[in-house]
């Protein structure tokens, strides 16, 4: 869902403080959603489903154990919950995207398995398309991609000006195009994205060693794997 937020010119709006704790509209929405999820997902579920999910993830990834960490997996409710978590985990959706869609998948699972499976396929596709869009259009992502490819420069000190020139060539821009890309922008991007391995100051300015391996890990968050439907 794309929401376009327009900046207001009314002081009666722009000077208001957000108060989510006391906002009656937000409270009503939260109450309704809470009742929906509590009723539709599992009225007999034990504990908190988010805590159970975290235990599942810790049991699988922290302890390198693919067995769900319930005390028992003997009841039908436990087995169904384990199957649900396994499907969500297999979608490889994570981070903020997972936080946003998790309640939707809980509701989908309460309807039937076909709705759950189709929801996972649809949401995975939407998130993949968004990642591809971000990868193509986001300047920071392009810069991370650029740094991740500089294996030959891992141990070299490079002037910021030289990095600016190299990044401009990477994007296929000419020197007289789009002057946002300069040494100042590159310096801020390196710091903002935590891509500086180390640096030193010389008479000509700062020289840095790129954190190439760190960039390789970061870029994985934005690239999508090719999968056959």
Z-matrix of the N, CA and C atoms (Angstrom, degrees):
N
C 1 1.456
C 2 1.527 1 109.23
N 3 1.322 2 116.45 1 122.95
C 4 1.455 3 121.18 2 179.48
C 5 1.517 4 109.44 3 -100.91
N 6 1.322 5 116.04 4 124.26
C 7 1.459 6 121.93 5 177.65
C 8 1.519 7 108.35 6 -112.50
N 9 1.323 8 116.96 7 124.12
C 10 1.458 9 121.95 8 177.41
C 11 1.521 10 107.98 9 -96.64
N 12 1.320 11 116.57 10 116.37
C 13 1.461 12 122.11 11 -177.85
C 14 1.520 13 109.49 12 -100.10
N 15 1.316 14 116.49 13 114.55
C 16 1.451 15 121.89 14 179.20
C 17 1.524 16 109.86 15 -91.96
N 18 1.322 17 117.44 16 134.82
C 19 1.455 18 121.41 17 177.44
C 20 1.526 19 109.18 18 -70.33
N 21 1.306 20 116.51 19 129.06
C 22 1.465 21 121.16 20 -177.95
C 23 1.525 22 110.67 21 -83.61
N 24 1.327 23 115.49 22 148.41
C 25 1.461 24 121.06 23 175.32
C 26 1.513 25 112.12 24 -102.88
N 27 1.321 26 117.30 25 6.86
C 28 1.465 27 122.06 26 -177.90
C 29 1.520 28 111.01 27 -96.30
N 30 1.313 29 117.05 28 123.48
C 31 1.471 30 120.99 29 178.18
C 32 1.519 31 110.90 30 -63.78
N 33 1.331 32 115.98 31 -27.08
C 34 1.464 33 119.61 32 178.25
C 35 1.513 34 112.80 33 -68.08
N 36 1.317 35 116.32 34 -14.12
C 37 1.458 36 121.72 35 176.93
C 38 1.524 37 110.92 36 -105.88
N 39 1.322 38 117.01 37 -47.32
C 40 1.467 39 121.03 38 -173.04
C 41 1.523 40 113.57 39 -71.13
N 42 1.325 41 117.84 40 -18.81
C 43 1.465 42 120.53 41 -179.92
C 44 1.527 43 112.92 42 -96.31
N 45 1.331 44 116.55 43 1.37
C 46 1.462 45 119.85 44 176.02
C 47 1.526 46 109.87 45 -77.82
N 48 1.325 47 116.35 46 145.15
C 49 1.462 48 122.27 47 175.58
C 50 1.520 49 109.48 48 -96.33
N 51 1.334 50 116.32 49 138.12
C 52 1.453 51 119.81 50 174.60
C 53 1.526 52 109.19 51 -67.73
N 54 1.327 53 116.34 52 134.83
C 55 1.462 54 120.84 53 179.44
C 56 1.523 55 108.32 54 -138.49
N 57 1.332 56 115.47 55 77.35
C 58 1.456 57 120.47 56 -173.94
C 59 1.531 58 111.97 57 -66.31
N 60 1.340 59 116.79 58 -30.52
C 61 1.464 60 119.40 59 -177.42
C 62 1.521 61 112.53 60 -67.89
N 63 1.334 62 117.94 61 -28.52
C 64 1.462 63 121.36 62 -175.41
C 65 1.526 64 113.49 63 -112.54
N 66 1.331 65 117.26 64 0.95
C 67 1.457 66 120.02 65 -177.64
C 68 1.532 67 109.66 66 -74.22
N 69 1.341 68 118.47 67 116.03
C 70 1.474 69 120.38 68 -175.66
C 71 1.523 70 113.25 69 -64.63
N 72 1.328 71 117.60 70 -32.96
C 73 1.471 72 119.75 71 179.47
C 74 1.526 73 110.81 72 -66.35
N 75 1.340 74 116.31 73 -45.01
C 76 1.464 75 120.04 74 179.40
C 77 1.527 76 110.74 75 -65.69
N 78 1.322 77 116.44 76 -39.39
C 79 1.468 78 120.36 77 178.14
C 80 1.517 79 111.26 78 -60.85
N 81 1.327 80 116.63 79 -41.26
C 82 1.463 81 120.25 80 -179.59
C 83 1.523 82 111.23 81 -66.98
N 84 1.347 83 116.37 82 -40.51
C 85 1.458 84 120.18 83 177.76
C 86 1.530 85 110.49 84 -63.34
N 87 1.325 86 116.84 85 -45.60
C 88 1.461 87 121.09 86 179.85
C 89 1.524 88 111.43 87 -62.83
N 90 1.340 89 115.96 88 -40.77
C 91 1.465 90 119.89 89 -179.57
C 92 1.530 91 110.62 90 -64.48
N 93 1.329 92 115.61 91 -44.54
C 94 1.460 93 120.35 92 -179.19
C 95 1.522 94 111.59 93 -63.64
N 96 1.336 95 116.42 94 -45.98
C 97 1.460 96 120.39 95 179.76
C 98 1.521 97 111.61 96 -65.28
N 99 1.332 98 115.98 97 -38.40
C 100 1.460 99 120.03 98 179.40
C 101 1.524 100 110.84 99 -63.26
N 102 1.327 101 116.17 100 -43.16
C 103 1.462 102 119.87 101 179.11
C 104 1.520 103 110.55 102 -66.42
N 105 1.340 104 116.61 103 -39.37
C 106 1.465 105 120.81 104 179.98
C 107 1.512 106 111.55 105 -62.10
N 108 1.346 107 115.68 106 -49.49
C 109 1.455 108 119.71 107 -178.31
C 110 1.521 109 110.92 108 -66.65
N 111 1.333 110 117.02 109 -43.45
C 112 1.460 111 120.94 110 -178.81
C 113 1.520 112 110.89 111 -61.40
N 114 1.338 113 116.42 112 -38.68
C 115 1.462 114 120.11 113 -177.78
C 116 1.519 115 111.98 114 -78.88
N 117 1.350 116 115.21 115 -45.30
C 118 1.461 117 118.54 116 -168.81
C 119 1.513 118 113.71 117 -82.75
N 120 1.339 119 116.69 118 -30.41
C 121 1.461 120 118.04 119 -175.85
C 122 1.511 121 111.36 120 -76.92
N 123 1.302 122 116.88 121 -53.30
C 124 1.454 123 118.75 122 -178.12
C 125 1.523 124 109.30 123 -173.64
N 126 1.330 125 117.15 124 101.42
C 127 1.462 126 119.44 125 -177.73
C 128 1.516 127 111.73 126 -71.77
N 129 1.330 128 117.34 127 -16.24
C 130 1.458 129 120.28 128 -178.70
C 131 1.522 130 112.44 129 -107.53
N 132 1.341 131 116.50 130 11.11
C 133 1.463 132 119.13 131 -177.37
C 134 1.512 133 110.45 132 -65.86
N 135 1.328 134 115.02 133 140.75
C 136 1.456 135 118.35 134 178.86
C 137 1.521 136 109.19 135 -93.94
N 138 1.317 137 116.50 136 138.78
C 139 1.450 138 120.75 137 176.61
C 140 1.515 139 113.29 138 74.31
N 141 1.300 140 115.16 139 -163.25
C 142 1.456 141 123.72 140 -178.17
C 143 1.516 142 108.92 141 -101.91
N 144 1.338 143 116.51 142 128.61
C 145 1.458 144 119.38 143 -173.56
C 146 1.531 145 111.75 144 -66.79
N 147 1.346 146 117.41 145 -30.51
C 148 1.460 147 119.93 146 177.55
C 149 1.528 148 110.57 147 -69.95
N 150 1.323 149 116.97 148 -37.08
C 151 1.461 150 120.55 149 175.50
C 152 1.527 151 110.15 150 -65.77
N 153 1.335 152 116.30 151 -40.67
C 154 1.455 153 120.33 152 178.55
C 155 1.532 154 110.81 153 -63.76
N 156 1.337 155 116.01 154 -40.67
C 157 1.467 156 119.68 155 177.85
C 158 1.523 157 110.52 156 -62.71
N 159 1.322 158 117.04 157 -45.00
C 160 1.466 159 120.45 158 179.22
C 161 1.522 160 111.26 159 -61.80
N 162 1.332 161 116.85 160 -38.66
C 163 1.461 162 120.09 161 177.20
C 164 1.525 163 110.86 162 -64.38
N 165 1.323 164 115.38 163 -38.76
C 166 1.467 165 120.10 164 177.99
C 167 1.527 166 110.66 165 -61.68
N 168 1.343 167 116.30 166 -47.47
C 169 1.464 168 121.24 167 -178.57
C 170 1.524 169 110.73 168 -64.85
N 171 1.334 170 116.66 169 -43.76
C 172 1.465 171 119.66 170 178.79
C 173 1.519 172 110.75 171 -62.68
N 174 1.330 173 115.99 172 -42.14
C 175 1.457 174 119.68 173 179.89
C 176 1.520 175 112.56 174 -63.49
N 177 1.325 176 116.56 175 -34.25
C 178 1.465 177 119.54 176 -177.13
C 179 1.514 178 112.57 177 -84.19
N 180 1.337 179 117.66 178 -44.52
C 181 1.466 180 120.54 179 -171.37
C 182 1.523 181 113.38 180 -98.25
N 183 1.322 182 117.88 181 -36.30
C 184 1.465 183 119.73 182 -179.08
C 185 1.516 184 110.93 183 -75.93
N 186 1.323 185 115.75 184 -44.04
C 187 1.463 186 120.07 185 -177.82
C 188 1.520 187 112.45 186 -95.96
N 189 1.347 188 116.07 187 4.32
C 190 1.465 189 120.77 188 -179.09
C 191 1.522 190 110.85 189 52.63
N 192 1.341 191 113.65 190 47.14
C 193 1.458 192 120.00 191 -174.94
C 194 1.518 193 108.58 192 -133.16
N 195 1.319 194 117.27 193 123.00
C 196 1.454 195 121.00 194 -176.81
C 197 1.526 196 112.37 195 -89.04
N 198 1.326 197 116.54 196 13.97
C 199 1.463 198 120.38 197 179.25
C 200 1.514 199 108.98 198 -99.91
N 201 1.323 200 116.10 199 129.55
C 202 1.459 201 121.38 200 -177.68
C 203 1.521 202 109.42 201 -63.13
N 204 1.324 203 117.57 202 140.22
C 205 1.458 204 121.70 203 -171.89
C 206 1.521 205 112.80 204 -93.07
N 207 1.315 206 118.31 205 34.84
C 208 1.465 207 119.66 206 166.96
C 209 1.526 208 108.81 207 -67.27
N 210 1.322 209 116.12 208 158.32
C 211 1.457 210 118.78 209 174.27
C 212 1.526 211 109.54 210 -61.73
N 213 1.365 212 115.16 211 -41.69
C 214 1.466 213 120.33 212 174.43
C 215 1.517 214 107.83 213 -138.41
N 216 1.306 215 115.63 214 159.00
C 217 1.455 216 121.59 215 174.19
C 218 1.521 217 108.75 216 -123.87
N 219 1.323 218 115.36 217 36.47
C 220 1.454 219 119.88 218 -173.03
C 221 1.519 220 112.65 219 -93.64
N 222 1.325 221 118.32 220 -28.51
C 223 1.463 222 119.77 221 -177.56
C 224 1.516 223 110.53 222 -80.79
N 225 1.330 224 116.10 223 155.77
C 226 1.461 225 121.31 224 178.69
C 227 1.519 226 110.29 225 -60.80
N 228 1.339 227 116.76 226 -38.12
C 229 1.453 228 120.75 227 -179.48
C 230 1.526 229 111.23 228 -62.50
N 231 1.338 230 117.28 229 -43.33
C 232 1.458 231 121.54 230 179.51
C 233 1.522 232 111.27 231 -64.55
N 234 1.302 233 116.61 232 -42.55
C 235 1.458 234 121.28 233 -178.55
C 236 1.529 235 110.32 234 -65.48
N 237 1.326 236 117.06 235 -43.66
C 238 1.466 237 120.41 236 179.32
C 239 1.523 238 111.11 237 -64.08
N 240 1.336 239 116.48 238 -39.30
C 241 1.460 240 120.09 239 179.04
C 242 1.523 241 110.64 240 -65.38
N 243 1.314 242 116.11 241 -40.25
C 244 1.461 243 120.45 242 178.47
C 245 1.527 244 110.45 243 -63.02
N 246 1.316 245 117.49 244 -42.35
C 247 1.462 246 121.38 245 179.27
C 248 1.524 247 110.85 246 -64.85
N 249 1.330 248 116.44 247 -39.48
C 250 1.464 249 120.70 248 177.72
C 251 1.523 250 110.61 249 -62.46
N 252 1.323 251 117.27 250 -48.61
C 253 1.456 252 121.05 251 -179.25
C 254 1.530 253 111.32 252 -62.87
N 255 1.315 254 116.60 253 -37.55
C 256 1.465 255 120.42 254 179.82
C 257 1.519 256 110.71 255 -63.27
N 258 1.332 257 117.02 256 -40.60
C 259 1.469 258 120.55 257 178.83
C 260 1.523 259 111.39 258 -66.52
N 261 1.329 260 116.09 259 -43.22
C 262 1.471 261 119.31 260 -179.77
C 263 1.519 262 109.77 261 -65.01
N 264 1.318 263 117.02 262 -42.60
C 265 1.465 264 120.98 263 179.84
C 266 1.528 265 110.87 264 -63.13
N 267 1.322 266 117.29 265 -39.14
C 268 1.465 267 121.64 266 -177.88
C 269 1.524 268 112.38 267 -67.99
N 270 1.345 269 117.66 268 -18.12
C 271 1.467 270 120.56 269 178.99
C 272 1.525 271 112.05 270 -70.78
N 273 1.350 272 116.97 271 -17.09
C 274 1.464 273 123.56 272 -179.30
C 275 1.529 274 112.55 273 62.75
N 276 1.311 275 117.22 274 21.50
C 277 1.464 276 121.32 275 172.81
C 278 1.524 277 107.47 276 -83.67
N 279 1.329 278 117.52 277 134.95
C 280 1.460 279 119.78 278 -175.04
C 281 1.516 280 111.03 279 -148.42
N 282 1.336 281 115.33 280 178.14
C 283 1.461 282 121.32 281 175.95
C 284 1.515 283 112.82 282 64.64
N 285 1.331 284 114.84 283 -144.42
C 286 1.457 285 120.84 284 -178.18
C 287 1.525 286 111.68 285 -61.43
N 288 1.327 287 117.39 286 -35.66
C 289 1.463 288 120.39 287 178.15
C 290 1.524 289 111.18 288 -59.71
N 291 1.327 290 116.44 289 -42.00
C 292 1.464 291 120.24 290 179.48
C 293 1.524 292 110.73 291 -66.00
N 294 1.316 293 117.40 292 -41.74
C 295 1.461 294 120.31 293 179.05
C 296 1.521 295 111.58 294 -59.79
N 297 1.331 296 116.37 295 -36.69
C 298 1.460 297 120.68 296 -177.12
C 299 1.534 298 112.12 297 -75.25
N 300 1.326 299 117.10 298 -38.82
C 301 1.465 300 118.61 299 -173.85
C 302 1.527 301 113.48 300 -93.29
N 303 1.328 302 117.89 301 -12.94
C 304 1.467 303 120.64 302 -176.48
C 305 1.532 304 112.08 303 -54.86
N 306 1.347 305 118.95 304 -48.49
C 307 1.474 306 118.48 305 178.44
C 308 1.531 307 112.39 306 -61.42
N 309 1.336 308 117.25 307 -35.30
C 310 1.462 309 120.26 308 178.58
C 311 1.524 310 111.04 309 -63.85
N 312 1.319 311 116.49 310 -39.44
C 313 1.457 312 120.09 311 -179.79
C 314 1.523 313 111.13 312 -71.40
N 315 1.318 314 116.92 313 -31.72
C 316 1.464 315 119.17 314 175.92
C 317 1.523 316 110.58 315 -64.58
N 318 1.328 317 116.06 316 -43.68
C 319 1.467 318 119.72 317 178.00
C 320 1.527 319 110.05 318 -65.24
N 321 1.343 320 116.84 319 -42.60
C 322 1.466 321 120.42 320 179.73
C 323 1.523 322 110.97 321 -59.79
N 324 1.332 323 116.34 322 -40.24
C 325 1.469 324 119.95 323 -178.16
C 326 1.519 325 111.69 324 -66.83
N 327 1.333 326 116.60 325 -26.64
C 328 1.465 327 120.06 326 -179.46
C 329 1.527 328 111.46 327 -76.77
N 330 1.324 329 117.28 328 -17.13
C 331 1.466 330 120.90 329 179.70
C 332 1.525 331 109.04 330 -82.19
N 333 1.321 332 116.04 331 -65.97
C 334 1.463 333 120.79 332 170.89
C 335 1.525 334 108.59 333 -171.18
N 336 1.314 335 116.08 334 171.45
C 337 1.462 336 120.64 335 -174.22
C 338 1.527 337 112.58 336 -69.87
N 339 1.322 338 117.29 337 -30.91
C 340 1.467 339 119.08 338 177.52
C 341 1.524 340 110.86 339 -64.10
N 342 1.332 341 116.19 340 -42.88
C 343 1.470 342 119.88 341 178.30
C 344 1.519 343 109.85 342 -63.37
N 345 1.327 344 117.30 343 -41.42
C 346 1.466 345 120.80 344 178.36
C 347 1.522 346 110.98 345 -62.22
N 348 1.326 347 116.76 346 -49.35
C 349 1.467 348 120.24 347 -178.07
C 350 1.525 349 111.47 348 -61.79
N 351 1.338 350 116.94 349 -44.32
C 352 1.461 351 120.35 350 179.50
C 353 1.531 352 111.30 351 -65.99
N 354 1.333 353 116.37 352 -35.61
C 355 1.465 354 120.36 353 178.93
C 356 1.522 355 110.58 354 -65.15
N 357 1.321 356 116.55 355 -42.68
C 358 1.462 357 120.55 356 179.18
C 359 1.525 358 110.46 357 -62.71
N 360 1.331 359 116.85 358 -43.11
C 361 1.471 360 120.55 359 179.41
C 362 1.519 361 110.48 360 -62.77
N 363 1.343 362 116.62 361 -47.07
C 364 1.461 363 121.19 362 -177.69
C 365 1.525 364 111.38 363 -64.33
N 366 1.338 365 116.41 364 -47.16
C 367 1.464 366 119.86 365 -177.41
C 368 1.523 367 111.07 366 -67.53
N 369 1.320 368 117.46 367 -37.23
C 370 1.464 369 120.37 368 177.25
C 371 1.521 370 110.44 369 -62.26
N 372 1.334 371 116.00 370 -40.14
C 373 1.463 372 120.40 371 179.51
C 374 1.526 373 110.97 372 -66.62
N 375 1.336 374 116.61 373 -42.89
C 376 1.467 375 120.61 374 179.57
C 377 1.522 376 111.24 375 -62.94
N 378 1.328 377 116.76 376 -43.56
C 379 1.458 378 120.85 377 179.87
C 380 1.528 379 110.32 378 -66.77
N 381 1.327 380 116.88 379 -38.87
C 382 1.459 381 120.12 380 177.12
C 383 1.517 382 112.01 381 -62.45
N 384 1.336 383 117.04 382 -41.79
C 385 1.469 384 120.94 383 178.15
C 386 1.521 385 111.09 384 -64.23
N 387 1.350 386 115.57 385 -38.73
C 388 1.467 387 119.36 386 179.20
C 389 1.522 388 110.62 387 -66.25
N 390 1.320 389 117.86 388 -38.73
C 391 1.458 390 121.23 389 177.86
C 392 1.525 391 110.77 390 -63.45
N 393 1.334 392 115.94 391 -42.01
C 394 1.463 393 119.66 392 178.75
C 395 1.520 394 111.24 393 -64.37
N 396 1.333 395 116.26 394 -38.94
C 397 1.466 396 120.26 395 177.88
C 398 1.517 397 110.89 396 -64.82
N 399 1.344 398 116.53 397 -44.98
C 400 1.465 399 120.59 398 178.38
C 401 1.520 400 110.55 399 -62.54
N 402 1.328 401 116.09 400 -40.32
C 403 1.464 402 120.73 401 -178.34
C 404 1.521 403 110.84 402 -63.11
N 405 1.341 404 116.32 403 -36.38
C 406 1.459 405 120.76 404 -176.77
C 407 1.524 406 112.72 405 -80.17
N 408 1.343 407 117.28 406 -30.41
C 409 1.465 408 119.78 407 -168.91
C 410 1.525 409 115.22 408 -114.05
N 411 1.301 410 118.43 409 -18.40
C 412 1.454 411 120.80 410 -174.39
C 413 1.529 412 110.78 411 -84.19
N 414 1.316 413 117.36 412 125.98
C 415 1.465 414 121.12 413 -177.49
C 416 1.522 415 111.67 414 -64.98
N 417 1.327 416 116.24 415 -41.57
C 418 1.464 417 119.05 416 179.85
C 419 1.526 418 111.17 417 -62.91
N 420 1.328 419 116.42 418 -41.38
C 421 1.463 420 119.65 419 179.25
C 422 1.521 421 110.49 420 -64.00
N 423 1.328 422 116.29 421 -41.09
C 424 1.467 423 119.99 422 177.67
C 425 1.528 424 110.64 423 -61.35
N 426 1.333 425 116.24 424 -38.30
C 427 1.463 426 119.85 425 -179.46
C 428 1.525 427 110.81 426 -69.32
N 429 1.328 428 117.19 427 -40.63
C 430 1.465 429 120.72 428 176.37
C 431 1.525 430 109.91 429 -60.76
N 432 1.335 431 115.96 430 -43.19
C 433 1.462 432 120.81 431 178.29
C 434 1.528 433 110.24 432 -60.41
N 435 1.316 434 116.19 433 -44.09
C 436 1.469 435 121.23 434 178.36
C 437 1.526 436 111.66 435 -58.67
N 438 1.334 437 116.86 436 -49.05
C 439 1.467 438 120.76 437 -178.19
C 440 1.528 439 110.51 438 -64.81
N 441 1.334 440 116.81 439 -37.64
C 442 1.469 441 120.16 440 -177.36
C 443 1.521 442 112.81 441 -63.45
N 444 1.339 443 117.34 442 -17.39
C 445 1.462 444 121.59 443 -177.77
C 446 1.533 445 113.32 444 -95.96
N 447 1.338 446 117.18 445 1.03
C 448 1.472 447 120.58 446 -172.90
C 449 1.523 448 112.49 447 -94.78
N 450 1.315 449 117.12 448 52.53
C 451 1.470 450 120.37 449 -179.12
C 452 1.530 451 112.16 450 -60.94
N 453 1.313 452 117.06 451 -32.89
C 454 1.467 453 120.39 452 -178.26
C 455 1.526 454 112.29 453 -69.62
N 456 1.346 455 116.78 454 -13.77
C 457 1.464 456 120.31 455 -175.44
C 458 1.528 457 112.78 456 -108.93
N 459 1.318 458 117.28 457 12.28
C 460 1.464 459 120.88 458 -173.93
C 461 1.525 460 113.52 459 -55.17
N 462 1.307 461 116.91 460 -37.65
C 463 1.460 462 120.85 461 -172.67
C 464 1.524 463 112.32 462 -111.67
N 465 1.327 464 117.31 463 11.91
C 466 1.463 465 120.67 464 -176.63
C 467 1.528 466 111.45 465 -105.12
N 468 1.317 467 115.59 466 141.29
C 469 1.461 468 120.87 467 170.89
C 470 1.532 469 108.31 468 -81.81
N 471 1.330 470 115.77 469 128.85
C 472 1.463 471 120.77 470 -175.57
C 473 1.528 472 108.82 471 -125.87
N 474 1.320 473 118.60 472 132.75
C 475 1.465 474 121.13 473 175.13
C 476 1.530 475 110.62 474 -65.39
N 477 1.315 476 116.81 475 145.45
C 478 1.462 477 121.69 476 179.82
C 479 1.529 478 110.29 477 -59.05
N 480 1.327 479 117.29 478 -39.92
C 481 1.464 480 120.18 479 179.50
C 482 1.527 481 111.74 480 -60.07
N 483 1.323 482 116.30 481 -39.43
C 484 1.459 483 120.19 482 179.41
C 485 1.528 484 110.53 483 -67.13
N 486 1.336 485 117.10 484 -39.46
C 487 1.466 486 120.52 485 176.75
C 488 1.520 487 110.69 486 -62.38
N 489 1.325 488 116.79 487 -38.76
C 490 1.468 489 120.40 488 178.32
C 491 1.519 490 110.12 489 -60.82
N 492 1.323 491 116.81 490 -43.84
C 493 1.459 492 120.75 491 179.59
C 494 1.521 493 110.71 492 -63.81
N 495 1.327 494 116.50 493 -44.12
C 496 1.459 495 120.85 494 -179.49
C 497 1.525 496 111.45 495 -64.33
N 498 1.327 497 116.99 496 -40.71
C 499 1.466 498 120.07 497 179.99
C 500 1.524 499 110.72 498 -67.53
N 501 1.332 500 116.34 499 -36.86
C 502 1.470 501 120.19 500 177.55
C 503 1.538 502 109.86 501 -62.09
N 504 1.324 503 116.36 502 -42.23
C 505 1.469 504 120.10 503 177.64
C 506 1.525 505 110.62 504 -65.98
N 507 1.320 506 116.91 505 -38.01
C 508 1.460 507 121.84 506 178.66
C 509 1.527 508 111.14 507 -59.70
N 510 1.343 509 115.90 508 -38.13
C 511 1.462 510 120.69 509 179.35
C 512 1.521 511 112.63 510 -82.88
N 513 1.339 512 116.69 511 -8.66
C 514 1.450 513 120.16 512 -179.92
C 515 1.508 514 113.64 513 76.29
N 516 1.341 515 117.22 514 27.82
C 517 1.454 516 121.41 515 -179.96
C 518 1.524 517 110.94 516 -99.92
N 519 1.318 518 115.58 517 151.85
C 520 1.448 519 121.60 518 176.61
C 521 1.527 520 109.48 519 -89.55
N 522 1.330 521 116.21 520 164.11
C 523 1.461 522 120.41 521 -177.21
C 524 1.519 523 113.09 522 -61.27
N 525 1.337 524 116.90 523 -28.16
C 526 1.457 525 119.05 524 -176.67
C 527 1.526 526 112.62 525 -95.32
N 528 1.342 527 117.46 526 10.68
C 529 1.455 528 121.13 527 -178.70
C 530 1.525 529 110.78 528 -104.32
N 531 1.325 530 115.33 529 142.57
C 532 1.467 531 123.60 530 168.08
C 533 1.528 532 113.02 531 40.67
N 534 1.300 533 116.23 532 82.92
C 535 1.462 534 121.03 533 -171.80
C 536 1.524 535 114.31 534 -77.29
N 537 1.343 536 117.95 535 9.46
C 538 1.459 537 118.83 536 172.46
C 539 1.524 538 110.31 537 -63.24
N 540 1.346 539 115.68 538 -27.58
C 541 1.454 540 119.92 539 -175.86
C 542 1.526 541 109.17 540 -87.52
N 543 1.304 542 115.60 541 92.73
C 544 1.457 543 120.99 542 178.66
C 545 1.524 544 108.52 543 -136.74
N 546 1.325 545 116.18 544 -179.24
C 547 1.466 546 120.51 545 -177.11
C 548 1.528 547 111.76 546 -62.01
N 549 1.320 548 117.37 547 -34.06
C 550 1.461 549 120.60 548 179.97
C 551 1.521 550 110.48 549 -64.73
N 552 1.351 551 116.83 550 -45.30
C 553 1.467 552 119.90 551 179.61
C 554 1.527 553 110.40 552 -63.84
N 555 1.322 554 117.40 553 -43.96
C 556 1.459 555 121.09 554 -178.73
C 557 1.523 556 110.83 555 -63.12
N 558 1.327 557 116.87 556 -41.58
C 559 1.461 558 119.86 557 178.92
C 560 1.517 559 111.80 558 -61.64
N 561 1.337 560 116.84 559 -42.85
C 562 1.461 561 120.58 560 179.24
C 563 1.532 562 110.71 561 -68.09
N 564 1.340 563 116.68 562 -38.72
C 565 1.464 564 120.35 563 179.70
C 566 1.524 565 111.16 564 -64.30
N 567 1.321 566 117.42 565 -40.98
C 568 1.458 567 120.94 566 178.49
C 569 1.529 568 111.37 567 -59.87
N 570 1.326 569 115.88 568 -41.54
C 571 1.459 570 120.10 569 -179.74
C 572 1.519 571 110.80 570 -73.82
N 573 1.335 572 117.03 571 -45.13
C 574 1.467 573 122.13 572 -177.36
C 575 1.525 574 111.69 573 -61.98
N 576 1.323 575 116.30 574 -38.04
C 577 1.458 576 121.33 575 -176.03
C 578 1.524 577 112.97 576 -94.74
N 579 1.340 578 116.35 577 2.17
C 580 1.462 579 122.27 578 177.89
C 581 1.529 580 111.56 579 57.14
N 582 1.337 581 115.03 580 51.24
C 583 1.461 582 120.83 581 -177.33
C 584 1.525 583 112.63 582 -112.53
N 585 1.322 584 116.24 583 19.07
C 586 1.466 585 120.77 584 177.16
C 587 1.522 586 108.85 585 -99.75
N 588 1.331 587 116.16 586 118.40
C 589 1.454 588 119.22 587 175.37
C 590 1.519 589 110.14 588 -74.00
N 591 1.320 590 116.23 589 -54.39
C 592 1.458 591 123.28 590 173.59
C 593 1.524 592 107.25 591 -157.32
N 594 1.330 593 116.08 592 170.23
C 595 1.463 594 118.36 593 -179.58
C 596 1.522 595 109.70 594 -151.97
N 597 1.328 596 114.35 595 165.60
C 598 1.464 597 120.25 596 175.09
C 599 1.521 598 107.92 597 -146.33
N 600 1.305 599 114.98 598 154.64
C 601 1.459 600 120.82 599 178.15
C 602 1.524 601 109.39 600 -102.62
N 603 1.311 602 115.27 601 130.60
C 604 1.458 603 121.89 602 176.68
C 605 1.527 604 107.57 603 -125.04
N 606 1.323 605 116.72 604 176.52
C 607 1.462 606 120.35 605 -176.53
C 608 1.523 607 112.05 606 -61.32
N 609 1.337 608 117.44 607 -28.18
C 610 1.465 609 120.94 608 -179.09
C 611 1.529 610 112.71 609 -86.82
N 612 1.334 611 116.98 610 -2.94
C 613 1.462 612 119.98 611 -178.75
C 614 1.521 613 111.06 612 125.50
N 615 1.316 614 116.96 613 -162.13
C 616 1.461 615 121.14 614 -179.00
C 617 1.520 616 111.58 615 -83.65
N 618 1.331 617 114.84 616 143.27
C 619 1.451 618 122.17 617 170.15
C 620 1.517 619 107.50 618 -123.82
N 621 1.331 620 116.04 619 141.43
C 622 1.469 621 119.00 620 -174.38
C 623 1.533 622 110.60 621 -129.47
N 624 1.328 623 113.83 622 157.69
C 625 1.466 624 121.56 623 169.13
C 626 1.521 625 106.24 624 -105.79
N 627 1.323 626 116.58 625 124.91
C 628 1.456 627 121.21 626 -176.80
C 629 1.527 628 111.49 627 -72.09
N 630 1.347 629 115.36 628 140.77
C 631 1.468 630 121.23 629 173.72
C 632 1.532 631 107.63 630 -86.81
N 633 1.323 632 115.75 631 75.72
C 634 1.470 633 121.60 632 -172.70
C 635 1.527 634 111.03 633 -64.78
N 636 1.320 635 117.67 634 -44.22
C 637 1.463 636 120.23 635 -178.11
C 638 1.533 637 110.82 636 -63.97
N 639 1.323 638 116.40 637 -36.37
C 640 1.468 639 120.07 638 177.17
C 641 1.523 640 110.42 639 -64.77
N 642 1.319 641 116.86 640 -39.21
C 643 1.464 642 121.25 641 177.67
C 644 1.525 643 110.77 642 -65.03
N 645 1.336 644 116.99 643 -37.41
C 646 1.463 645 120.48 644 178.55
C 647 1.526 646 110.81 645 -61.29
N 648 1.334 647 116.85 646 -38.60
C 649 1.457 648 120.06 647 178.36
C 650 1.527 649 110.95 648 -71.20
N 651 1.323 650 116.93 649 -40.71
C 652 1.460 651 120.36 650 -179.21
C 653 1.528 652 111.89 651 -64.18
N 654 1.320 653 117.25 652 -40.19
C 655 1.465 654 119.90 653 -174.17
C 656 1.521 655 111.26 654 -68.67
N 657 1.331 656 118.02 655 -21.47
C 658 1.459 657 120.75 656 177.28
C 659 1.523 658 111.70 657 -62.54
N 660 1.335 659 116.73 658 -25.33
C 661 1.458 660 120.68 659 -179.26
C 662 1.514 661 112.19 660 -70.62
N 663 1.327 662 116.60 661 -19.90
C 664 1.462 663 120.66 662 -174.50
C 665 1.520 664 113.28 663 -109.57
N 666 1.312 665 116.99 664 -16.79
C 667 1.461 666 119.66 665 179.57
C 668 1.518 667 109.68 666 -88.86
N 669 1.314 668 116.01 667 144.11
C 670 1.453 669 121.58 668 178.22
C 671 1.520 670 109.14 669 -108.34
N 672 1.338 671 114.32 670 144.80
C 673 1.459 672 118.86 671 178.73
C 674 1.515 673 109.53 672 -84.90
N 675 1.319 674 115.89 673 143.00
C 676 1.465 675 120.27 674 176.34
C 677 1.523 676 108.40 675 -76.93
N 678 1.341 677 113.88 676 122.04
C 679 1.468 678 118.95 677 -179.83
C 680 1.518 679 108.61 678 -130.43
N 681 1.321 680 114.76 679 143.16
C 682 1.449 681 119.87 680 175.68
C 683 1.515 682 109.93 681 -83.25
N 684 1.343 683 117.20 682 133.12
C 685 1.469 684 120.67 683 178.34
C 686 1.539 685 109.71 684 -67.34
